[in-house]
Amino acid sequence: MKNLYIYRQTLHILMAGIFMISSNAFGQDTELDSWLSTKRPIAAGHSYWLEELTSMEIRDAIASGTSTAIIATGGIEENGPYLSTGKHNLILEATCPAIAEALGNALCAPIVKFVPEGNIDPPSGAMRFPGSISLSAETYEALLIDIATSLRQAGFADIVMIGDSGGNQQGMTNVANTLTQKWRGEATRIHFMGEFYDPGWLETERFTERELGVAQTSNDGYHDDIWVTAMMMVTDSEQVRYKQRVEAGLASINGVAITPLIDTIKLGRKMIQFRAAYTAEAIRRALSSHN
C-alpha cells in the first residue's frame, strides 16, 4: 500500500508539472498572438536599418511587402595614412540604404564590421598593421549563418549578402551554398551577390571616369583611391582626415584633388547612387531567376 501511495503521489506531481508547462506555453502563444495582432500606438518611424526600427515597425513592413533583407559585410583594416580602419563600413553606411531604396522592398541588417583580414598569430595580410581586426573563416561563416537564420525567422523571403572587400567574398559564397541546401523547399531563399564587389567596383570606376570625367593620374602607393575616399566622405569627411590634409597641403589622392569638400561629397553620392542602382538590378535578376 505504501508503494502504491508513493506511485500515486509521484504521478500526481508529474501530471501537475506537465499541466503547468502546457499552460505556460499556451499562455505564451496567446500573448504572442495578441502582440502580433496589436496595432502600433504611434505612427511608424522611417529607416532602412533594422536596428533603427521597432519590432512592430519591422512586423508591419514585412506584412506590407518588405520581403528582402540585406546583410552587408565590411571590415576593420589598414588603409594608409589618411583613411580610418573602418573604411568599408563607412562606405556601406551610405551604400546599403541606397540599395534598399532602389529595390523598394528591402531593409538592411546591421553591418557585419568584423571579417577575415588575415591570420592573427603569426600575422598576415592586414593583421601586420596596428588596428586591424580579423575573424577566422569559421567564425565569420558561423556569424553570417546565425544572422541569416535570424532574418529567416523574422519572416523575410529573400536574404541578400554583399561584401565591400575581397576577403569577404568566399565566406559568403560558402554560407549561401550551405543555407541553400539546408533551406531547400522552404519559403526563404539566400543569395550572395558577388556583383556588388566584382564587377561593381570596376563598373563604378568606369562610370566615374566616363560619365563624371574624374580619373586618377598617378598612384600615391596607399591602400586608398578617389573612389574609396569620396564614398567615405558621404558618411563622414573626418574619417578621411579632410581638415588635416587641407592644412598639410595633402588634400588629394592619386592625382585627384578632394577639395572643395562639397564637390567631393557630391562626387561620392553619384558613385554610391550608381553602385546602388547597379547592385539593385543584379539583385532583381537573381531573385527573378529563382521564381
C-alpha positions in Angstrom: 0.0 0.0 0.0 2.8 2.3 0.9 4.5 1.8 -2.5 1.1 2.4 -4.3 0.7 5.7 -2.4 4.2 6.9 -3.4 3.4 6.0 -7.0 0.2 7.9 -7.0 1.8 10.9 -5.4 4.6 10.9 -7.9 2.2 10.6 -10.8 0.2 13.5 -9.4 3.3 15.7 -9.3 4.3 14.7 -12.8 0.9 15.5 -14.2 0.7 18.8 -12.4 4.1 19.7 -13.9 3.0 18.8 -17.4 -0.2 20.9 -16.9 1.9 23.9 -15.7 4.3 23.6 -18.7 1.4 23.3 -21.1 -0.4 26.2 -19.5 2.7 28.4 -19.7 3.3 27.5 -23.3 -0.4 28.2 -24.2 -0.2 31.5 -22.3 3.0 32.5 -24.1 1.4 31.6 -27.5 -1.7 33.6 -26.6 0.4 36.6 -25.6 2.4 36.4 -28.8 -0.7 36.1 -30.9 -2.1 39.2 -29.1 1.1 41.1 -29.7 1.2 40.2 -33.4 -2.3 41.5 -33.9 -1.9 44.7 -31.9 -1.7 47.9 -33.9 1.1 50.4 -33.3 0.1 53.0 -30.8 2.0 55.7 -32.8 2.9 56.4 -36.4 5.9 54.4 -37.8 9.3 55.9 -38.0 11.3 55.5 -41.2 14.7 53.9 -41.7 16.3 51.4 -44.0 18.2 49.9 -41.0 16.6 47.2 -39.0 18.4 48.3 -35.8 16.7 51.8 -36.1 13.2 50.3 -36.3 10.9 48.9 -33.6 9.7 45.3 -33.8 6.2 46.4 -34.6 7.6 48.6 -37.5 9.5 45.6 -38.9 6.5 43.4 -38.5 4.3 45.8 -40.4 6.9 46.4 -43.1 7.2 42.7 -43.8 3.4 42.4 -43.8 3.3 45.3 -46.3 5.7 43.6 -48.8 9.2 44.3 -47.5 10.4 40.9 -48.3 14.2 41.3 -48.7 16.9 41.7 -46.0 20.4 42.8 -46.9 23.5 41.6 -44.9 26.4 43.8 -45.7 30.0 42.9 -44.7 32.7 45.5 -44.3 35.9 45.2 -42.2 38.5 46.8 -40.0 41.8 47.1 -41.7 44.8 49.3 -42.6 44.1 51.9 -45.3 47.1 54.2 -45.5 47.8 57.4 -43.6 44.5 59.2 -44.3 41.6 56.7 -44.1 40.2 55.3 -40.9 40.4 51.5 -40.4 36.6 51.3 -40.8 36.7 52.3 -44.5 34.5 49.6 -45.8 31.9 50.0 -43.0 31.7 53.8 -43.8 31.0 53.0 -47.5 28.3 50.5 -46.6 26.6 53.0 -44.3 25.8 55.1 -47.3 25.5 52.3 -49.9 23.3 49.7 -48.2 20.3 52.1 -47.6 20.7 53.4 -51.2 20.4 49.8 -52.5 17.4 49.2 -50.2 15.7 52.4 -51.5 16.4 51.3 -55.1 14.8 47.9 -54.5 11.8 49.4 -52.8 11.1 46.4 -50.7 14.2 45.8 -48.6 15.8 46.6 -45.3 19.5 46.5 -44.1 20.7 44.3 -41.3 23.4 45.9 -39.1 26.7 46.0 -40.9 29.0 43.0 -40.2 32.0 45.0 -39.3 34.4 42.2 -38.5 35.6 39.9 -41.3 38.6 37.8 -42.2 41.6 40.1 -42.6 44.4 37.5 -42.5 46.0 35.3 -39.9 46.2 36.8 -36.4 49.2 34.9 -35.0 51.5 34.8 -36.8 50.1 37.8 -38.6 49.5 38.0 -42.3 47.7 40.4 -44.6 46.1 43.4 -42.9 46.9 41.9 -39.5 50.5 43.0 -39.8 49.3 46.6 -39.2 48.0 48.1 -35.9 44.2 48.4 -35.6 43.2 45.6 -38.0 40.8 43.1 -36.5 40.3 39.6 -38.1 37.9 36.7 -37.8 38.7 33.1 -38.7 36.8 31.8 -41.7 34.9 29.5 -39.4 33.8 32.3 -37.1 32.8 34.6 -40.0 30.7 32.0 -41.7 29.0 30.9 -38.4 28.2 34.6 -37.7 26.6 35.0 -41.2 24.6 31.8 -40.8 23.2 32.9 -37.5 22.3 36.4 -38.8 20.7 35.0 -41.9 18.7 32.4 -39.9 17.5 35.1 -37.6 16.2 37.1 -40.6 14.5 34.0 -41.9 12.8 33.6 -38.5 11.6 37.2 -38.7 9.8 36.4 -42.0 11.9 37.8 -44.8 11.5 35.8 -48.0 14.9 36.7 -49.6 18.2 37.4 -47.7 20.9 39.0 -49.8 24.6 39.1 -48.8 27.0 41.7 -50.1 30.6 42.4 -49.2 32.8 45.5 -49.8 36.1 43.8 -49.6 37.8 40.9 -51.4 38.4 38.9 -48.3 34.7 38.8 -47.6 33.6 37.0 -50.7 34.5 33.3 -50.3 32.9 33.1 -46.8 29.6 34.5 -48.2 29.8 32.1 -51.1 30.1 29.2 -48.7 27.3 30.4 -46.5 25.0 30.8 -49.5 25.7 27.3 -50.6 25.2 25.8 -47.2 21.9 27.6 -46.5 20.6 27.0 -50.0 20.9 23.3 -49.3 19.5 23.5 -45.8 16.5 25.6 -46.8 15.7 23.7 -49.9 11.9 23.7 -50.5 11.3 26.4 -47.8 9.9 29.9 -48.2 13.1 31.8 -47.5 16.0 32.0 -50.0 19.6 33.1 -49.5 21.6 34.9 -52.2 25.2 36.0 -52.4 25.6 39.0 -54.7 29.2 39.0 -55.7 28.3 41.6 -58.3 28.4 44.3 -55.6 32.1 43.9 -55.3 33.1 42.4 -58.7 32.4 43.9 -61.1 30.6 46.5 -59.1 33.8 48.3 -58.0 35.2 48.3 -61.5 32.0 49.5 -63.1 31.8 52.3 -60.6 35.3 53.4 -61.5 34.4 53.3 -65.2 31.3 55.3 -64.6 33.2 57.9 -62.7 35.8 58.3 -65.5 33.4 58.0 -68.4 30.3 59.9 -67.1 31.7 62.2 -64.5 35.1 63.0 -66.1 37.1 62.1 -62.9 40.2 59.8 -63.4 43.3 59.1 -61.4 46.5 60.3 -63.0 49.1 58.8 -60.5 49.5 56.3 -57.7 50.4 57.5 -54.2 51.1 53.9 -53.2 48.5 53.7 -50.4 45.6 51.3 -49.8 43.4 54.2 -50.9 41.9 55.8 -54.1 39.5 58.6 -55.1 36.5 56.2 -55.2 37.0 55.0 -51.7 37.7 58.5 -50.4 34.7 60.2 -52.0 32.3 57.5 -50.9 33.6 57.5 -47.4 33.2 61.3 -47.3 29.4 61.0 -47.9 29.2 59.4 -44.5 31.9 61.3 -42.6 34.6 63.5 -44.1 36.5 63.3 -40.8 37.2 59.7 -41.5 39.4 60.6 -44.4 41.1 63.4 -42.3 39.9 66.1 -44.7 40.7 69.1 -42.5 44.2 67.8 -41.5 45.0 67.1 -45.2 44.0 70.5 -46.3 46.1 72.1 -43.6 49.1 69.9 -44.6 48.7 70.6 -48.3 47.9 66.9 -48.9 44.2 67.1 -50.0 44.5 64.8 -53.0 44.8 61.1 -53.8 46.4 59.6 -56.8 46.4 62.9 -58.6 42.8 63.9 -57.9 42.0 66.8 -55.5 39.5 66.2 -52.8 38.7 69.9 -52.5 36.3 71.6 -52.3 34.6 69.4 -49.7 31.1 69.8 -51.0 32.2 68.9 -54.6 33.9 65.7 -53.4 30.8 64.7 -51.3 28.6 65.3 -54.4 31.0 63.1 -56.4 30.8 60.4 -53.7 27.0 60.5 -53.8 26.9 60.0 -57.5 29.2 57.0 -57.2 27.0 55.5 -54.5 23.8 56.0 -56.4 25.4 54.4 -59.5 26.7 51.4 -57.4 23.4 51.0 -55.6 21.4 51.0 -58.9 23.9 48.6 -60.4 23.6 46.2 -57.4 19.8 46.5 -57.1 19.4 45.5 -60.8 21.7 42.5 -60.2 19.6 41.5 -57.1 16.4 41.8 -59.1 17.8 39.5 -61.8 18.9 37.0 -59.2 15.6 37.0 -57.4 13.5 36.7 -60.6 15.7 33.7 -61.8 14.7 31.8 -58.6 11.0 32.4 -59.0 
